[in-house]
Amino acid sequence: MELEVYHTQEVRDVILKFPCLAEGSDHWLGDGFYFWQDFEFSEVWGFQQKYFKKNESSQFCIFKSKLTFKQEEFIDTVFNEYDYYNYVNNIEKFAKIFQGKFGKKPTLEEFNDFIADTNPWENIKVIRFQDIAGSGSTLEVKGFFYKKRIQIRVNDPDVISNFEFIKNIVCK
Amino acid sequence: MADWGLLNKQFDEVLNNFSDKDWNNWALNRIKNKETRRQVMLRKATIQQSKIASDEVNVLDNCSSVELDKMGLK
């Protein structure tokens, strides 16, 4: 199975040859390589990060990449109903047990760390998921969020190839 | 498609076999493990990046002079 995806990054002195590893506590699916399924959202996200947040650089870059993996290495919570409900069930199963042990709901970071530490889904290399819709600037009907803002998280760099720079955008 | 029969089984096994001691150890080592994972991932990324670069060189090595000319690389 193959997907063509997009990766947004700040401008650097050297053009990236490989996507950056996203790290930190606020990534939906934990540390990994994150991509946008659709070009328009890779652009929107760049503007949100670099323009509206008034970061040092007023530029960002968009890269294109190819992901190659087997069907059984992929959880598709966006378009596959079966994957979606199984995924949700597992998250809530974990949350319930965690709450029983620690007396509080797990944080996003704790959930992701548990999955990464115990590695129950060792075969899974790619997860497709839906991000929060955002500002709605990509919508042709005002206030109607008919487009999914889709991200793909890769946890095995071997899946990534054909990573290439496609566009530098200057925020005015 | 993901094999949820297997994924659910593996997840249940982990959750059901996690003792109180395991939970405490996990919570204690969580941050340290995160850094180890990060290092492994970055190493794997570097290897994959080198592999891609090497594949690109091989493609160029196997190109005829006509093809290289077409790509503006001759």
Interface residues (C-beta under 8 A of the other chain):
Chain A: K17 F18 L21 E23 D31 G32 F33 Q71 E72 E73 F74 I75 D76 N80 Y82 D83 N86 N89 N90 K93 F94 I97 K101 F102 E110 D113 F114 A116 D117 T118 P120 W121 E122 N123 I124 N155 D156 P157 D158 I160 S161 N162 F163
Chain B: M1 A2 D3 W4 L6 L7 N8 Q10 F11 D12 E13 V14 L15 F18 D20 W23 W26 A27 N29 R30 N33 K34 R37 R38 M41 L42 K44 A45 I47 Q48 Q49 I52 A53
